[in-house]
Amino acid sequence: MQNLIKYFTEIYDKYATKKNLKFLVAVFIVLRIIFALITGGEFNSAEDLKIAHNLVDNGQYVLHEHLGPTAIKSPLYPLFLSGILSISGSLGEWAIVIVQHILMGLVPLIMYKTAKLLTDEKRAFFAGLLFLVHFSYFYYPNVIEITNFFVPLLAVFIYQMLKSKESGKYLLLGIISGLLVLLQPTIILVLLLSAIMLFKRMGISKIFKIILIISIMQAPWIYRNYVAFDKFIPTKSPFWMNLYIGILPESQEQGTVKYLDRSVISEIDSLKDKLNDVDMEAYYKKAFMSFWDNRAELFTGKVINHLKYYWYLPPRYIDNFSFPIFIVRVIPNVILLLLMFLGLIRALKENREFAFFVISILFYYTLLFSLTAAVNIRYKLDIEFLQMYLAMYILKPYNSKLTE
């Protein structure tokens, strides 16, 4: 057994190089595009794509034309999609999916560069390799959803944050931070955690300048929302909507407790085609507070269930479990979770600050979606790749042994 471990160690040490990772990334990007061409056709999407089509067709940031302006989504991803649609002509959604596959395909190289700032080349290669062979990340660019832009941008942000921690430079970090807020506002707490990490190196002056850059980048969107809705909406409208979705029957497994009366749901549904998302918030609030006032004792159970949905599978996949779901989602999820826990102790010993940073992000997003609605795989995929930065510590420094 020891000789076998030594053999694989030597093989890994020989081939775990940046050059070979670049080669694998190139091969996998080709495979991704072939996969998209074979399996694509009607690509699943959400509100972002509808908004993007409206931007291209009539120059308006609307979800449903008869309801007028929307703030249901932050602007960066719909703008990104509309840009691709504008220049791709008849390719349309095919072009979006191919671009998304290329962006996600490059993430292993970004992770390698990030990991190299933390540890040695062999571990950095392992981090990139884990993303490369992760089935969920390989498949998901076939879905036109924000995760496919958020993951590459967050990966770039973490790299730049660590670089800024060394150099003290703030301008590029501020711009990337601003883009992240315009893309996904849930990132704000992560930016605050980053500011704590950077405070000693940068000081209050440069941290303030980063905040100023973010504010300047956010200002046009805030102004647009104020003009459109006569309200201060700094990011996007859904708050009570997310809490409401979390207690809907379809957001739970079959056979679990029903949190809302059907009459309440029917009333909400009847209003969706009459009111925009900003005005709907008052009705979502009313529905959720009705539940809270009468059945608050059930909320703890709901949070525990959604914690399971977040780390395992959303309810609709549990109720309709299939072999493809097992292959694409369960296997990579379980393997990565195991590797993360195996690498966690060494990560805490060797790089406590960064390990706590990653753990804090995982905890924050787990809490966020347990309290609201963990009904989509992408909510976990947004930050799942961060587990790979802990998993890489399963390797001993400067060699590739996977065990003590």
C-alpha positions in Angstrom: 0.0 0.0 0.0 2.8 2.4 0.9 4.5 1.7 -2.4 1.3 2.4 -4.2 0.9 5.7 -2.4 4.5 6.6 -3.2 3.9 5.7 -6.9 0.9 8.0 -7.2 2.7 10.7 -5.3 5.5 10.7 -7.8 3.1 10.8 -10.7 1.2 13.7 -9.2 4.3 15.6 -8.4 5.5 15.2 -12.0 2.3 16.3 -13.7 0.8 18.8 -11.2 2.1 21.9 -12.9 0.6 25.2 -14.2 1.4 24.2 -17.8 -0.5 21.0 -17.5 -3.4 22.7 -15.8 -3.6 25.2 -18.7 -3.7 22.3 -21.1 -6.5 20.6 -19.2 -8.4 23.9 -19.1 -8.2 24.2 -22.8 -9.3 20.6 -23.4 -12.2 21.0 -21.0 -13.4 24.3 -22.6 -13.6 22.5 -25.9 -15.5 19.6 -24.2 -17.8 22.2 -22.6 -18.7 23.7 -25.9 -19.2 20.3 -27.5 -21.4 19.4 -24.5 -23.5 22.6 -24.9 -23.9 22.0 -28.7 -25.0 18.4 -28.1 -27.3 18.9 -25.1 -28.6 22.5 -25.8 -31.6 23.8 -27.5 -34.1 25.3 -25.0 -32.0 26.7 -22.2 -33.5 27.1 -18.8 -33.5 30.7 -17.6 -35.2 33.1 -15.2 -36.0 36.8 -15.0 -32.6 38.0 -16.1 -33.0 36.8 -19.7 -36.5 38.3 -20.1 -35.1 41.6 -18.9 -32.2 41.3 -21.3 -34.5 40.6 -24.3 -36.6 43.7 -23.3 -33.4 45.8 -23.2 -32.5 44.7 -26.7 -36.0 44.9 -28.1 -37.2 48.2 -26.7 -34.4 49.6 -24.6 -36.3 49.3 -21.3 -35.3 47.5 -18.1 -38.6 45.7 -17.6 -39.7 42.2 -16.8 -43.3 42.4 -18.0 -43.9 45.4 -20.3 -47.5 46.1 -19.0 -46.1 46.4 -15.4 -43.4 48.9 -16.3 -39.9 49.1 -14.7 -38.6 46.4 -12.5 -36.0 46.1 -9.8 -36.4 42.4 -9.2 -32.8 41.8 -10.5 -29.6 43.8 -10.0 -28.5 45.2 -13.4 -25.2 43.7 -14.2 -26.2 40.3 -15.4 -29.1 41.4 -17.5 -26.8 44.0 -19.1 -24.2 41.4 -19.7 -26.8 39.1 -21.4 -28.2 42.0 -23.4 -24.7 42.9 -24.7 -24.2 39.3 -25.9 -27.7 39.2 -27.5 -27.0 42.5 -29.3 -23.8 41.4 -30.9 -24.5 37.7 -31.5 -27.4 38.1 -34.0 -29.2 34.9 -34.7 -26.9 32.9 -32.3 -28.8 34.5 -29.4 -29.0 32.3 -26.4 -26.4 29.8 -27.9 -23.9 32.6 -27.7 -24.7 33.3 -24.1 -24.3 29.7 -23.1 -20.9 29.3 -25.0 -19.6 32.5 -23.3 -20.7 31.2 -19.9 -18.9 27.9 -20.5 -15.7 29.8 -21.4 -16.0 32.0 -18.3 -16.6 29.0 -16.0 -13.9 27.0 -17.9 -11.3 29.6 -16.9 -12.1 29.5 -13.2 -9.5 26.7 -12.5 -6.7 29.0 -13.6 -8.0 31.8 -11.4 -8.2 29.4 -8.5 -4.6 28.2 -9.2 -3.3 31.7 -9.1 -5.2 32.4 -5.9 -4.0 29.2 -4.2 -0.4 30.0 -5.2 -0.7 33.1 -3.0 -1.7 30.9 -0.1 0.4 27.7 -0.5 2.5 25.7 -3.0 2.0 24.7 -6.6 0.8 21.1 -6.0 -2.0 22.2 -3.8 -2.9 25.0 -6.2 -3.1 22.5 -9.0 -5.4 20.3 -6.9 -7.7 23.3 -6.2 -8.0 24.0 -9.9 -8.4 20.3 -10.7 -11.3 20.0 -8.3 -13.2 22.7 -10.1 -12.3 21.3 -13.5 -13.9 17.9 -12.8 -16.9 19.1 -10.7 -19.9 17.8 -12.7 -22.3 20.6 -11.5 -19.9 23.4 -12.6 -19.4 21.6 -15.9 -23.1 21.4 -16.6 -24.5 24.6 -15.1 -23.4 27.1 -17.9 -26.1 25.4 -19.9 -28.5 27.3 -17.6 -28.8 31.0 -18.2 -28.5 32.1 -14.6 -26.4 34.6 -12.7 -24.2 31.9 -11.1 -22.2 31.6 -14.4 -21.1 35.2 -14.1 -20.9 35.4 -10.3 -18.6 32.5 -9.7 -15.8 33.8 -12.1 -16.1 37.3 -10.8 -16.0 36.2 -7.2 -13.0 34.0 -8.0 -11.2 37.1 -9.5 -12.2 39.2 -6.4 -10.7 36.7 -4.0 -7.5 36.6 -6.0 -7.3 40.4 -6.2 -8.1 40.7 -2.5 -5.1 38.6 -1.6 -2.9 40.5 -4.0 -4.1 43.8 -2.5 -3.4 42.4 1.0 0.2 42.0 -0.1 0.6 45.3 -2.2 -1.9 47.6 -0.5 -3.3 48.7 -3.9 -7.0 49.3 -3.9 -8.3 50.7 -7.2 -8.8 47.4 -9.1 -10.2 45.7 -6.0 -12.7 48.6 -5.6 -13.9 48.2 -9.2 -14.3 44.4 -8.9 -16.2 45.0 -5.6 -18.5 47.5 -7.3 -19.2 45.0 -10.1 -20.0 42.3 -7.5 -22.5 44.5 -5.7 -24.2 45.4 -9.1 -24.3 41.6 -9.8 -25.4 40.0 -6.6 -26.1 42.3 -3.5 -25.8 39.3 -1.1 -22.0 39.8 -1.5 -22.0 42.9 0.7 -21.3 41.1 3.9 -18.4 39.2 2.2 -17.0 42.6 1.3 -17.2 43.7 4.9 -15.3 40.5 5.9 -12.7 41.3 3.3 -12.3 44.8 4.7 -11.5 43.4 8.1 -8.8 41.2 6.5 -7.4 44.1 4.6 -7.6 46.8 7.3 -4.2 46.2 8.8 -2.4 46.4 5.4 -4.5 49.2 3.9 -5.7 51.3 6.7 -9.0 53.2 7.0 -8.1 55.6 4.2 -7.9 53.0 1.4 -10.9 51.0 2.8 -12.9 54.2 2.6 -11.8 54.8 -1.0 -12.9 51.3 -1.9 -16.3 52.1 -0.4 -16.4 55.3 -2.4 -15.7 53.5 -5.6 -18.5 51.0 -4.9 -20.9 53.9 -4.1 -20.0 55.7 -7.3 -20.6 52.6 -9.3 -23.9 51.9 -7.6 -25.2 55.5 -7.8 -26.7 55.4 -11.4 -28.7 52.3 -10.4 -30.0 53.9 -7.2 -30.9 57.0 -9.1 -32.7 55.0 -11.8 -34.7 53.2 -9.1 -35.7 56.4 -7.3 -36.9 57.9 -10.6 -38.8 54.8 -11.5 -40.4 54.0 -8.2 -40.0 57.1 -6.1 -38.3 54.9 -3.5 -34.7 54.4 -2.2 -33.8 50.9 -3.6 -30.0 50.5 -3.3 -29.8 47.1 -4.9 -32.9 45.2 -5.8 -36.5 44.9 -4.6 -37.0 41.4 -3.3 -36.8 41.0 0.5 -40.2 39.9 1.7 -40.6 38.0 -1.5 -37.7 35.8 -0.6 -39.1 35.1 2.9 -42.5 34.4 1.3 -41.1 31.9 -1.2 -39.4 30.1 1.6 -42.8 29.1 3.2 -44.6 28.2 0.0 -45.7 24.5 -0.3 -43.5 24.0 -3.4 -40.5 25.2 -1.4 -40.8 22.1 0.9 -40.6 18.4 0.4 -43.8 16.6 -0.2 -45.5 15.5 3.0 -44.0 18.3 5.2 -45.8 21.0 7.1 -47.9 23.5 5.2 -47.0 27.0 6.4 -49.5 29.1 4.3 -53.2 28.8 3.7 -54.1 28.3 0.1 -56.3 31.4 0.2 -53.3 33.6 1.0 -51.3 32.1 -1.9 -54.2 32.6 -4.3 -54.5 36.3 -3.3 -50.8 36.8 -4.0 -51.0 35.0 -7.3 -53.9 37.1 -8.4 -51.9 40.3 -7.9 -48.6 39.3 -9.7 -50.0 40.2 -13.1 -51.3 43.6 -11.8 -48.5 45.0 -9.7 -44.8 45.4 -10.2 -42.2 43.7 -8.0 -41.7 46.8 -5.9 -45.4 47.2 -5.1 -45.8 43.4 -4.5 -43.3 43.6 -1.6 -46.1 45.0 0.7 -48.3 41.9 0.0 -45.4 39.5 0.4 -44.7 41.2 3.8 -48.4 40.8 4.8 -48.4 37.1 3.9 -45.2 36.4 5.7 -46.2 38.3 8.8 -49.5 36.5 8.9 -47.6 33.2 9.0 -45.2 34.7 11.7 -48.0 36.0 13.9 -49.9 32.7 13.8 -47.3 29.9 13.3 -43.9 31.4 14.3 -43.1 28.2 16.2 -42.8 26.3 12.9 -40.1 28.6 11.5 -37.3 26.8 13.3 -38.3 23.6 11.5 -38.5 25.4 8.2 -34.9 26.8 8.7 -33.5 23.3 9.5 -35.2 21.9 6.4 -33.8 24.6 4.2 -30.3 24.1 5.6 -30.6 20.5 4.4 -31.9 21.7 1.0 -28.9 24.1 0.8 -26.2 21.5 1.5 -27.8 18.5 -0.1 -30.6 19.0 -2.7 -33.5 21.4 -3.1 -36.9 19.9 -2.4 -38.0 19.4 -6.0 -34.9 17.2 -6.6 -35.5 15.2 -3.5 -39.1 14.5 -4.5 -38.1 13.7 -8.1 -34.7 12.0 -7.4 -33.1 10.6 -10.6 -29.8 9.1 -11.7 -28.6 12.3 -13.5 -29.2 14.3 -10.3 -27.2 11.7 -8.4 -24.3 12.0 -10.9 -24.3 15.7 -11.6 -25.1 16.9 -8.1 -25.0 14.4 -5.2 -21.6 12.8 -6.1 -19.5 16.0 -6.5 -21.3 17.6 -3.5 -20.6 14.7 -1.1 -17.0 14.1 -2.3 -16.2 17.8 -2.0 -17.7 18.0 1.4 -15.6 15.1 2.6 -12.4 16.6 1.1 -13.2 19.9 2.7 -13.5 18.4 6.2 -10.3 16.3 5.7 -8.4 19.4 4.7 -9.9 21.8 7.2 -7.7 21.0 10.2 -4.5 21.6 8.3 -6.0 24.7 6.7 -6.7 26.1 10.1 -3.2 25.3 11.2 -1.4 26.7 8.2 -3.6 29.7 7.2 -6.0 30.4 10.0 -7.1 33.8 8.7 -8.0 32.7 5.2 -9.6 29.5 6.5 -11.9 31.5 8.8 -12.7 33.8 5.9 -13.9 30.9 3.8 -15.8 29.3 6.7 -17.5 32.6 7.5 -18.7 33.0 3.9 -20.0 29.4 3.9 -21.8 30.0 7.2 -23.2 33.4 6.0 -24.7 32.0 2.8 -26.0 28.9 4.7 -27.8 31.1 7.2 -29.1 33.4 4.5 -30.7 30.7 2.4 -31.9 28.7 5.4 -33.8 31.8 6.6 -35.2 32.5 3.1 -35.5 29.8 0.4 -32.9 27.2 -0.6 -34.9 26.2 -3.6 -32.3 26.3 -6.3 -29.0 24.4 -6.7 -27.3 27.6 -7.9 -27.6 29.2 -4.5 -25.0 26.8 -3.2 -23.0 26.7 -6.4 -22.4 30.5 -6.0 -19.9 29.7 -3.2 -19.3 25.9 -3.3 -16.0 26.4 -5.1 -14.6 28.1 -2.0 -14.7 24.7 -0.3 -11.9 23.7 -2.7 -9.6 26.2 -1.1 -9.9 24.2 2.1 -9.9 20.8 0.4 -6.5 21.5 -1.2 -5.0 21.3 2.3 -5.6 17.6 2.3 -2.2 17.5 0.6 0.8 17.9 2.7 2.9 20.9 1.9 5.3 20.5 -1.0 4.2 16.9 -1.8 1.1 15.1 -2.9 0.4 12.6 -0.1 -3.3 12.4 0.5 -3.0 10.9 4.0 -0.8 11.3 7.1 
